[in-house]
Amino acid sequence: MDKLRVGFIGAGRISDLHAIEYLKNERAELVAVCDTDPNTAQSRAAAWGVPSNRVFTNYQDLLALKEVDLVEILTPHHLHRQITLDAAAAGKHISLQKPMALNVAEADEMIAATKKAGVIFKVFENFIFYPPVMRAKALIEAGEIGEPLTIRIKSNAANSPNSWPIPRTAQTWRFDTAKSGGGPLVFDDGHHKFSLAWYFMDGIADEVHAWIGSLEAPLGGEVGLIDSPAIVSWKFPRNRFGSLEVVYSPDMIVDTNHYAQDDRIEITGTKGVIWVTRGHGKMMDVAPVVMYKDMKTFTFSDMPVGWEHSFINSTRHFIDAYFKGEAPRLTGEQGRDILRFALAAQESARTGQSVRL
Ligand SMILES: NC(=O)c1ccc[n+]([C@@H]2O[C@H](COP(=O)([O-])OP(=O)(O)OC[C@H]3O[C@@H](n4cnc5c(N)ncnc54)[C@H](O)[C@@H]3O)[C@@H](O)[C@H]2O)c1
């Protein structure tokens, strides 16, 4: 059977969740690993069964391998552009972590280069593949709450004794906006929240306003400026609205297996309301999906809720799309639209004015 052969460029914190489905799916094979840190590259390769002659510290060596069909790019944001351009020039299909670039001009250049090279370009987004999110979307598509009118997203960042270990280096570049492009909560993680809004409301907003606070706080063992608290609000075409509230609570403890964070979503339609009650972690002891309509509350618990399932589903979707010749989700253009929105929110916070997209 034909297999999709994958090389990882960047094997840091998040790469193990990317590897899960490639290691399990019989139509894929993880064949090469590159990380500039040789210990990281070697230990990941050993864990994933990649032979030592397929482990690199220079990604050009990995791109030179004929047997690599697709690269997963999992590096700090300021490197996304150049690695994508080089991978396209080498004829590799590309799955690139969000946010795809530091600005829209870079994103356009990357889209043009991948089109010219005739390679698939996916911007990796997992939150829209989180099983409770997929269930909520299916309920909406079945007409259960009527036409969605508003979406409200809440993200609590905190601390946790059982969060996963984060290498200090993974936070150093995040606190440097020249490398990350913006704050860790509203720009970096916010990309996921803005993707959720795009997904549930079938398109991007046309106007955004944001207040983004700033405080010095520890994140993964490193102290830096966190973009909290923050409120971003926006307007979709046809009189529909959305908002994101982000807040870091230094003395709150969250139950989680990953980041010390949890998220909730509330979508109000013309005849009901749907809540997704959890995300990274578990703060509320209720069903992961709850729906209100016709004077009744319905709960849905028959789905996996571990955050890792969002990665597994996203990768599985991509492998299916690849073999069917269908477009990935997100496409480069969709990733660019969400980046443009995230940057507009940053601009609004800076200028104190709402920004039209
Ligand atoms: N989807 C999600 O929920 C999610 C969560 C976390 C991170 N991310 C994204 O994943 C990407 C990586 O984040 P992370 O948390 O794993 O960061 P990280 O710092 O833990 O990992 C990045 C790795 O890239 C390596 N690297 C740096 N320059 C390189 C180069 N030129 N060639 C090869 N390797 C290089 C580093 O040594 C490091 O091991 C970022 O784009 C981030 O936004 C997404």
The ligand as an ORCA input file, in Angstrom:
! r2SCAN-3c Opt
* xyz 0 1
  N      -1.570     23.270     18.026
  C      -1.246     23.551     19.269
  O      -2.074     23.468     20.144
  C       0.165     23.987     19.581
  C       0.648     23.881     20.893
  C       1.984     24.227     21.129
  C       2.768     24.692     20.103
  N       2.237     24.835     18.856
  C       3.070     25.356     17.728
  O       4.062     24.379     17.402
  C       5.287     24.997     17.045
  C       6.392     24.503     17.977
  O       6.041     24.802     19.330
  P       6.676     24.000     20.559
  O       5.859     24.354     21.742
  O       6.866     22.553     20.219
  O       8.086     24.736     20.680
  P       9.493     24.141     21.187
  O      10.367     25.289     21.410
  O       9.260     23.148     22.271
  O       9.976     23.303     19.909
  C      10.560     23.894     18.765
  C      11.722     22.996     18.339
  O      12.234     23.501     17.105
  C      13.634     23.302     17.147
  N      14.250     24.173     16.150
  C      14.521     25.509     16.237
  N      15.072     25.937     15.096
  C      15.118     24.870     14.254
  C      15.569     24.700     12.929
  N      16.091     25.708     12.204
  N      15.509     23.450     12.376
  C      14.990     22.427     13.093
  N      14.542     22.538     14.358
  C      14.599     23.756     14.922
  C      14.016     23.636     18.592
  O      15.270     23.092     18.951
  C      12.854     23.006     19.355
  O      13.142     21.677     19.760
  C       4.991     26.505     17.111
  O       4.577     26.932     15.831
  C       3.828     26.617     18.083
  O       2.986     27.743     17.917
  C       0.960     24.488     18.593
*
